Structures are given as structure tokens and as C-alpha cells.
């Protein structure tokens, strides 16, 4: 299970997020994020800066695949504001 933090450009683990159109599209983080594991193993994905939409958390590694919709993994919650601002 993924936990900890990721920087811009790091590869997105498949158990965390996938491209809804084609799960084989490789994604990278567009903003730095932190992952907090909650009750029951739920993963809470928080950006370190405010984003408008969950899709803004990631970008396809190959720009030709953009734009994309993202699909969170099982037991994964996506947020658009940093945890300390909630």
C-alpha cells in the first residue's frame, strides 16, 4: 500500500490512481502530495498546494495522452486542499 509523500514528476502507484480511459497510461504527480493512511486502511491523498480538481494532482507521463480523467484506487480519497488547511 502506498503511504508517505511524493514529489512532482514521481510515478503514481497504480493502486492509488489510474487514468479512467485507459489504466495502462502511466501517470506522474503534477504537484507534491502526502498520503495519510486512515482507519481501515483508507488512503487519503492531500496535495501540498491547493488544486482546483482531483485531475490536477496528476499528469500523463506522455503528453500526447492528455487530458485525462483519474479514477482513485479502492479505499482512496482524493483532496484538493492541503491537510493542514482543512
C-alpha positions in Angstrom: 0.0 0.0 0.0 1.3 3.5 -0.8 1.9 5.9 2.0 4.2 8.8 2.7 4.9 11.6 0.2 5.6 12.1 -3.5 7.2 14.9 -5.4 6.3 16.5 -8.7 7.3 14.1 -11.5 7.2 10.9 -9.3 5.4 8.0 -10.9 1.9 7.4 -9.5 1.4 4.0 -8.0 -1.3 2.1 -9.8 -3.1 1.1 -6.6 -3.5 4.8 -5.8 -4.8 6.4 -9.1 -5.3 5.3 -12.7 -6.4 7.0 -15.9 -10.1 6.2 -16.2 -9.9 6.0 -20.0 -7.0 3.6 -20.1 -5.5 2.2 -16.9 -2.3 1.5 -18.9 -1.5 5.2 -19.2 1.5 6.0 -16.9 0.8 8.9 -14.7 3.1 11.2 -12.7 2.3 13.7 -10.0 1.8 17.3 -11.1 2.0 18.6 -7.6 3.7 17.3 -4.4 1.4 15.2 -2.3 1.2 13.4 1.0 -0.6 10.3 1.8 -2.1 9.6 5.2 -3.4 6.1 5.9 -6.7 6.3 7.8 -9.0 4.0 9.6 -9.4 0.6 7.9 -6.5 1.2 5.5 -8.2 4.0 3.6 -5.5 6.2 1.9 -6.1 10.0 2.0 -4.2 11.8 -0.8 -3.6 15.5 0.0 -1.8 18.0 -2.3 0.8 20.3 -0.6 -0.8 23.2 -2.6 -4.4 24.0 -3.5 -5.6 22.5 -6.8 -9.0 23.1 -8.4 -9.8 19.5 -9.4 -8.6 16.0 -8.5 -7.3 15.6 -12.1 -4.9 18.4 -11.3 -3.0 16.1 -9.0 -1.5 14.1 -11.8 -0.5 14.3 -15.5 0.2 11.6 -18.1 3.9 10.9 -18.5 3.4 11.1 -22.2 1.8 14.5 -23.0 0.0 13.0 -26.0 -2.3 11.2 -23.6 -3.6 14.5 -22.1 -6.2 15.4 -20.9 -7.3 12.6 -18.7 -9.8 11.8 -16.0 -8.5 10.0 -13.0 -10.0 7.1 -11.1 -8.9 6.6 -7.5 -8.0 3.1 -6.3 -10.1 1.2 -3.9 -10.2 2.8 -0.5 -8.5 6.0 -1.8 -9.9 9.5 -1.1 -8.6 12.5 -3.1 -8.5 16.0 -1.7 -7.9 19.4 -3.4 -6.5 21.3 -0.4 -3.6 20.6 1.9 -4.5 18.6 5.0 -3.3 21.4 7.3 -5.9 23.8 5.7 -8.9 21.6 6.5 
